[in-house]
């Protein structure tokens, strides 16, 4: 997701419109080939819906990556005018935007400024990708002992904690076998303390305020992730965040499992790490925000009851409110998500609860909605909200989303946007170990975005869930 969003962030709204106008939406089914290794692609692609998989046929079909909505396909082959280096297939039904090579080249040939912006944007994406690959190679071939004094000092501090955590997990496996398959309670406490110590040293040595260079921080972060890799794959929730089977970390099932607060995994290490992670401030914040949004929805019920959830995920907060209402007809909810699996989960739960008349489910691409490329028929809304959406979006798309929300609110209606706060104590863990990279924002950031939008003023208020890790910016249509 981050690649296309960073690409579009470098383009103007007119550029985005041009790319969409040049392309056409194509349905993709399971096992449909989008790009074939060794063949020159006829188009540049953007995944709009669903999940695709990149495989290296020359290496026996080895899976390179799983890519979800927002990812770019074929951009290197287009830039270099050569064959695709991997085969990309759909692994479920979805939709891609196909931008034909000839049409794109004709467009950039007739507009030098557009060509410059597009090539610069693609260059930024590829440069970031190259840095990541170079960092991974450096991790595999370099010795941190040969680095600068600051680098050696940072790595020594981190490595000591990582080794302690690993040693504790090895002891836990042995004790679990002797205990009939259940980790003794003291190992839960020890793993919680170990992860807490790791988060502390990561924040100090690799966090945004650390003294060492950003590239060095990234290299050391990759080294930590490599050391922790075997243990992360034994977990249930953390493994899903880490491997991103839907193309991004915070998908609907990840959030659902975090709401359930039920650690799982294989052996002793899996449940121990999951349990420790679920007690971290970031995980608690995810659970807490469900209640905070429930309060906002209840307020909206008193002012008309038309509510829209953007990127709804499992929509637990809506079901919580429906359960608390004597008359469920007072709440009319629209759940919008790009992920059909998320909507299927909500649909099953909605139908089982007898709420079909009160909950409307819509599949939609929020980038299309925010930029006016798609429409949804909505009555004026009392509340439009998103819990974990804008953390993935650059500022100008957040402003576009705010403009869209403003246009669909009733007078007095509110928008609520949740975002991870810049003071998140787990940011370094999320960035460097879980590869769960989000855009963190401060109160000043949120006020600036609201001022730049159709709301034309700072947030009316900013609320916080109990852990203080997620902030929720509230704006009212006058």
Residue pairs with C-beta under 8 A, 6 or more apart in sequence:
1 68
1 69
1 70
1 71
1 247
1 248
1 392
2 70
2 392
2 437
3 70
3 71
3 72
3 125
3 129
4 46
4 47
4 70
4 71
4 72
5 70
5 392
5 393
5 394
5 397
6 121
6 124
6 125
6 128
6 394
7 72
7 121
7 122
7 124
7 125
8 16
8 121
8 367
8 394
8 397
9 121
9 394
9 395
9 396
9 397
10 117
10 120
10 121
10 124
11 19
11 117
11 118
11 121
12 117
13 371
13 396
13 400
15 114
15 117
15 118
16 371
17 371
17 373
18 107
18 114
19 97
19 99
19 104
20 97
20 368
20 373
22 99
22 100
22 103
22 104
22 107
23 43
23 46
23 97
23 98
23 99
23 100
24 97
24 98
25 48
25 95
25 96
25 97
25 98
26 95
26 96
26 97
26 98
27 93
27 94
27 95
28 34
28 50
28 52
28 90
28 93
28 94
28 95
28 96
29 90
29 93
30 90
30 91
30 92
30 93
31 89
31 90
31 91
32 89
32 90
33 87
33 88
33 89
34 45
34 52
34 73
34 88
34 89
34 90
34 96
35 41
35 45
35 73
35 74
35 77
35 84
35 86
35 87
35 88
36 84
36 87
37 55
37 56
37 57
37 58
37 83
37 84
37 85
37 86
37 87
38 57
38 83
38 84
39 83
39 84
40 77
40 81
40 82
40 83
40 84
41 74
41 77
41 78
41 84
41 101
42 100
42 101
43 74
43 98
43 99
43 100
43 101
43 104
44 72
44 73
44 74
44 75
44 78
44 98
44 99
44 101
44 104
45 72
45 73
45 74
45 96
45 97
45 98
45 99
46 70
46 71
46 72
46 73
46 96
46 97
46 99
47 67
47 68
47 69
47 70
47 71
47 73
47 94
47 96
47 247
48 69
48 94
48 95
48 96
48 97
48 338
48 365
49 69
49 94
49 95
49 338
49 339
49 340
49 363
49 365
50 68
50 69
50 90
50 92
50 93
50 94
50 95
50 340
51 66
51 67
51 68
51 90
51 91
51 92
51 94
51 245
51 246
51 247
52 66
52 67
52 71
52 73
52 88
52 89
52 90
52 91
52 94
52 96
53 63
53 65
53 66
53 67
53 88
53 89
53 90
53 91
54 63
54 64
54 65
54 66
54 67
54 86
54 87
54 88
55 61
55 62
55 63
55 64
55 86
55 87
55 88
55 89
56 62
56 64
56 85
56 86
56 87
57 86
57 87
64 86
66 91
66 243
66 244
66 245
66 246
66 247
67 73
67 88
67 247
68 244
68 246
68 247
68 248
68 251
69 247
69 338
69 339
69 365
70 247
70 367
71 247
72 125
73 88
73 96
74 84
74 88
75 122
75 125
75 126
76 85
76 126
77 83
77 84
77 85
78 101
78 104
79 119
79 122
79 126
92 341
93 340
107 114
108 114
108 115
108 118
108 119
109 115
131 215
131 218
132 218
135 215
135 218
135 219
135 222
136 222
138 219
138 222
139 219
139 222
139 223
139 226
142 219
144 151
144 152
144 155
144 220
144 223
145 152
147 155
147 216
148 212
148 216
150 211
150 212
150 216
151 212
151 216
151 220
154 205
154 206
154 210
154 212
154 216
154 220
155 220
155 223
157 201
157 204
157 205
158 198
158 201
158 202
158 205
158 206
158 220
158 224
161 194
161 197
161 198
161 201
162 198
162 224
162 227
162 228
164 194
164 197
165 191
165 194
165 195
165 197
165 198
166 227
166 231
168 187
168 190
168 191
168 194
169 191
169 231
169 268
169 269
169 272
169 273
171 187
172 183
172 184
172 187
172 190
172 191
172 268
172 269
172 272
173 267
173 268
173 269
175 183
175 184
175 187
175 268
176 182
176 183
176 184
176 187
176 267
176 268
183 268
183 271
183 272
187 268
187 272
188 272
188 275
188 276
191 272
191 273
191 275
191 276
192 275
192 276
192 279
194 276
195 273
195 276
195 277
195 280
196 276
198 429
198 433
199 280
199 425
199 426
199 428
199 429
202 221
202 224
202 428
202 429
202 432
202 433
203 425
203 427
203 428
203 429
204 210
205 212
205 217
205 220
206 217
206 220
206 221
206 224
206 428
206 431
206 432
207 427
207 428
208 422
208 427
210 217
212 220
217 432
218 432
220 432
221 428
221 431
221 432
221 433
222 432
224 432
224 433
225 432
225 433
225 435
228 433
231 269
231 273
232 238
232 239
232 242
232 273
232 433
232 434
233 239
233 242
233 243
234 265
234 266
234 267
234 269
234 270
234 273
235 263
235 264
235 265
235 269
235 270
235 271
235 273
235 274
235 277
236 257
236 263
236 264
236 265
236 270
236 271
236 274
237 254
237 257
237 258
237 263
237 264
237 274
237 277
237 278
238 265
238 273
238 274
238 277
238 434
239 265
239 270
240 251
240 253
240 254
240 257
241 249
241 250
241 254
241 434
241 436
242 249
242 434
242 435
244 251
244 435
245 251
246 252
246 253
246 339
246 341
248 392
249 434
249 435
249 436
250 388
250 391
250 436
251 313
251 339
251 342
252 313
252 314
252 337
252 339
252 341
252 342
252 345
253 314
253 341
253 345
255 286
255 313
255 314
255 388
256 313
256 314
256 316
256 345
258 278
258 283
258 286
258 287
259 286
259 287
259 290
259 314
259 316
261 278
261 287
263 270
263 271
263 272
263 274
263 275
263 277
263 278
264 270
264 271
264 274
265 271
265 273
265 274
277 283
278 284
280 426
280 429
281 424
281 425
281 426
281 467
281 468
281 469
282 420
282 424
282 425
282 426
282 429
282 430
282 467
282 469
284 466
284 467
284 469
285 420
285 424
285 465
285 467
285 468
285 469
285 470
286 388
286 470
288 465
288 466
288 467
288 470
289 317
289 387
289 388
289 418
289 465
289 470
289 472
290 316
290 317
290 320
290 387
291 317
291 320
291 465
292 463
292 465
292 472
293 317
293 385
293 387
293 416
293 418
293 472
294 317
294 320
294 321
294 324
296 383
296 385
296 414
296 416
296 472
296 474
297 307
297 317
297 318
297 321
297 331
297 383
297 385
298 321
298 324
299 383
299 414
300 306
300 307
300 331
300 382
300 383
300 413
300 414
301 307
301 321
301 325
301 330
301 331
301 382
303 382
303 412
303 413
304 380
304 382
304 410
304 413
305 330
305 331
305 332
305 382
306 332
306 334
306 378
306 379
306 380
306 381
306 382
306 383
306 410
307 318
307 331
307 332
307 333
307 334
307 381
307 382
307 383
307 384
307 385
308 333
308 334
308 335
308 336
308 378
308 381
308 383
308 384
308 385
308 408
309 315
309 317
309 318
309 333
309 334
309 335
309 336
309 385
309 386
309 387
310 336
310 366
310 384
310 385
310 386
310 389
310 401
311 336
311 337
311 338
311 366
311 386
311 387
311 388
311 389
312 318
312 335
312 336
312 337
312 342
312 343
312 346
313 337
313 342
313 387
313 388
314 342
314 345
314 346
314 349
315 333
315 335
315 346
315 349
317 387
318 331
318 333
318 335
318 359
319 349
319 353
319 355
321 331
322 328
322 331
322 353
322 355
322 358
323 353
325 331
328 355
328 358
329 357
329 358
331 358
332 358
332 360
332 379
333 358
333 359
333 360
334 359
334 360
334 361
334 362
334 376
334 378
335 343
335 346
335 359
335 360
335 361
335 362
336 362
336 363
336 364
336 366
336 369
336 376
337 343
337 346
337 362
337 363
337 364
338 363
338 364
338 365
338 366
340 363
343 361
343 363
346 359
346 361
347 361
350 356
350 359
350 361
362 376
364 374
364 376
365 373
365 374
366 389
366 401
367 373
367 397
368 374
369 375
369 376
369 404
370 397
370 400
370 401
370 403
370 404
371 400
378 408
380 408
380 409
380 410
380 411
380 413
381 408
381 409
381 410
381 413
382 409
382 410
382 413
382 414
383 413
383 414
383 415
383 416
384 405
384 408
384 409
384 413
384 414
384 415
384 416
385 415
385 416
385 417
385 418
386 401
386 416
386 417
386 418
387 418
388 418
389 401
389 417
389 418
390 398
390 401
390 417
390 418
390 419
390 439
391 419
391 420
391 438
391 439
391 440
391 441
392 438
392 439
393 401
393 439
394 439
395 445
395 449
395 452
398 417
398 449
399 449
399 452
399 453
401 417
402 415
402 417
402 449
402 450
402 453
402 454
402 455
402 475
403 453
403 454
405 415
406 415
406 453
406 454
406 455
406 475
406 477
407 454
409 415
409 477
410 477
411 477
411 478
412 476
412 477
413 476
413 477
414 460
414 474
414 475
414 476
414 477
415 455
415 474
415 475
415 477
416 472
416 473
416 474
417 446
417 472
417 473
418 470
418 471
418 472
418 473
419 439
419 440
419 441
419 445
419 446
419 470
419 471
419 472
419 473
420 427
420 438
420 440
420 441
420 469
420 470
421 440
421 441
421 442
421 464
421 468
421 469
421 470
421 471
422 440
422 441
422 442
422 445
423 468
423 469
424 430
424 440
424 469
425 469
426 469
427 440
430 436
430 437
430 438
431 437
441 449
441 471
443 459
443 462
443 471
446 459
446 462
446 471
446 473
447 458
447 459
447 473
449 473
450 457
450 458
450 459
450 473
450 475
451 457
451 458
455 475
455 477
457 475
459 473
459 474
459 475
460 474
460 475
460 476
461 474
462 471
462 472
462 473
462 474
463 471
463 472
463 474
464 470
464 471
464 472
465 472
